[in-house]
């Protein structure tokens, strides 16, 4: 099976499972969902290592958003 196809199937399954699980746990914050999606993407990338022909723009965007979310949480903790 093609590595890129396997990567897309696994990532899709992980994201599909994450949404109902977090919903069942009562999670309402959008940043929790986005953080989990970013972590799942990077775990799938590390394990499956799909071939990329161009710059992985999605990885750059997800990492940037993840850093912003973490930065906001740290600032909230420091200011309280």
C-alpha positions as CSV (number, residue, x, y, z in Angstrom):
1,X,0.0,0.0,0.0
2,X,1.2,3.5,-0.8
3,X,2.7,5.3,2.3
4,X,0.8,8.5,1.5
5,X,-2.5,6.7,1.3
6,X,-1.8,4.8,4.5
7,X,-0.9,8.1,6.2
8,X,-4.1,9.8,5.1
9,X,-6.2,6.8,6.2
10,X,-4.5,6.6,9.7
11,X,-4.7,10.4,10.2
12,X,-8.3,10.5,9.2
13,X,-9.2,7.7,11.6
14,X,-7.3,9.4,14.4
15,X,-9.1,12.7,13.9
16,X,-12.4,11.0,13.5
17,X,-12.0,9.3,16.8
18,X,-10.6,12.4,18.6
19,X,-13.7,14.5,18.0
20,X,-16.3,12.2,19.7
21,X,-13.9,11.2,22.5
22,X,-13.2,14.8,23.4
23,X,-16.9,15.6,23.0
24,X,-17.8,12.7,25.3
25,X,-15.4,14.0,27.9
26,X,-17.2,17.3,27.8
27,X,-14.3,19.3,26.2
28,X,-15.6,22.5,24.8
29,X,-12.4,24.5,24.1
30,X,-11.4,24.8,20.4
31,X,-7.7,25.0,21.4
32,X,-7.9,21.5,22.9
33,X,-9.2,20.1,19.6
34,X,-6.6,21.9,17.5
35,X,-3.8,20.9,19.8
36,X,-4.8,17.2,19.6
37,X,-5.1,17.4,15.8
38,X,-1.6,18.9,15.6
39,X,-0.2,16.2,17.9
40,X,-1.9,13.5,15.9
41,X,-0.5,14.9,12.6
42,X,3.1,15.0,13.9
43,X,2.8,11.5,15.5
44,X,1.5,10.1,12.2
45,X,4.3,11.9,10.3
46,X,6.9,10.5,12.7
47,X,5.6,6.9,12.5
48,X,4.6,6.6,8.9
49,X,7.0,9.1,7.2
50,X,5.0,9.8,4.1
51,X,6.9,11.2,1.1
52,X,6.4,14.9,0.5
53,X,7.2,16.6,-2.8
54,X,6.9,20.2,-1.5
55,X,7.3,22.1,1.7
56,X,4.9,20.7,4.3
57,X,2.8,23.9,4.7
58,X,0.3,22.1,7.0
59,X,3.0,21.2,9.4
60,X,4.2,24.8,9.6
61,X,0.7,26.1,10.2
62,X,-0.2,23.5,12.8
63,X,3.1,24.0,14.7
64,X,2.6,27.8,14.6
65,X,-0.9,27.5,16.0
66,X,0.2,25.0,18.6
67,X,2.9,27.4,19.8
68,X,0.4,30.3,19.9
69,X,-2.0,28.1,22.0
70,X,0.8,27.1,24.4
71,X,2.1,30.7,24.7
72,X,-1.4,32.0,25.5
73,X,-1.8,29.3,28.2
74,X,1.6,30.1,29.7
75,X,0.8,33.8,29.8
76,X,-2.6,33.0,31.5
77,X,-0.8,31.0,34.2
78,X,1.9,33.6,34.8
79,X,-0.7,36.5,35.1
80,X,-2.9,34.7,37.6
